[in-house]
Amino acid sequence: MKWYFFVVSFFLPLCVAVVAQSPPGTKAEIEAANRQIETWYQQKQVDSLINRYHLEITYLPEYKPAIFDKTKLAGFFTDWWQRTTVLTYQKKIYEIQAFGDVLMENGHFQLDYIDTDGARGKYDGMYMIFWKRGPDNRLQIFSEGFCSDKYRKSSEVPYCSVSVAEQLEYPQNPINERLQREVAEANAAVIQAVEAGDSEARIDGFTEDAVYLHHYEKMMVGIKVLRPYLTRVYRPEAEFFVQHKFGRIYDLGDYVLVNGHYKGGWRADGGGTFEGNMLNVRRRCADGKLRIYRSLTNNDR
């Protein structure tokens, strides 16, 4: 087992921690699962693929509403593959971490495909997957999201013509009142920082070793990389407004997995709006705050 040590700065109210990597053999197991998933994509084996997903699925495709039901997810893949043939679907893993019985995998993906009219295309970007073992001890996906790491129009995703009905209410799972309060407080701090254009408060909302998978941006690793981005985006003159809603929240001990949706825009000069999905892992820090440790966001329309 590998351990990575980080030095805590006494001048930054951020938290860092010793990170325990996944158990021996886990990476090889996930790599084998990813190769199998690629084969199912290529051979359009929807039933086999869907069996790799947990009954309690949260699936966050880019430029489409979130999917929370295995039957609807099967329909998504069936409709997509009627229009497209996947040639390759490869993942380059950045990291795998264990949070109790939950495994987090993230990294970069590339999907090469050909449409029914013979046009070839490439869809690539970043991904985040959360796995846990099913009754047969096989790893199953229960949360998954994708985002492009450069600007991409909605027409440029290979499943652009697939229709996905929006589910207005995110499904919930039971959590205790303490955790509900902690998540609500952490979210209120984010909203306040965003709407005030307070970049320092926004920076304080991340751990020093955070990894941010943000749509249209390259993967950002660590607060030193995140700071210039957050300082550039969050300024008082931006005049943001934003609201969040959350779905399934999972208590992972010192960490919390939060599935959610964001919606906002710019007040200044009648500015535009933005909307999408997010997967956040927050770490419970020594000062009691839940700071963002890993995050993926995408546009859902």
C-alpha angles and dihedrals in degrees: 000000000000123000126197121201125207127194115235116227113223090207097058122066090219129116131229130181145190105270118218112207123220121286118277112281095022095107092051090049092051092045089053090049090050091051089050090049090052090054091050090051091050094046094040092236098164097169093052091047095048090053087064089064126085118241087244097060129169109187119181112192119183117261091006133090118263118274119219103171130072092219091054090045090053089052090050093055093041093053092044095051093049086068102032140042115210112221099182135356112188132173128201106203117222096183145342120206133179123224102183106294093347122091122203120204125182138164143101130320136194124194120188117195146162126222125224088259090058097254114142122218143176126218116188141157139102133320141190124201132182118203134189132172122265127213091282091053090248117135114254130190115239101165126028135164140173135199136176116243092213134037112291130173118233089246089062097067110094094233094049094126094052114107116223119185113226117240105214096198117057112223114249134211124205117270130167123264093249092058092044089054093047093051091046092051093048091049093048089054091052093049092048093049094046096048092045092048087233105161094180091055089047091052090049088058091069130069116243090249096045122146117209122198099188124173116260091013134092117251109285115211121191133359093274089065094038096050098071091047095048092044091052096048104039109062129140092242091059089073097201126188119194143168132191135202125190135213128180114010121190126200107222098175108255088009135058127205112213124189112197154145131238131201129179149116147187123295095195117097093352090294126193132264137244133201138176151119134286141198113199133181110197125194122216104233132204092259090057097255124130105226127188111262101167126011139176124185132179140174113255097194 
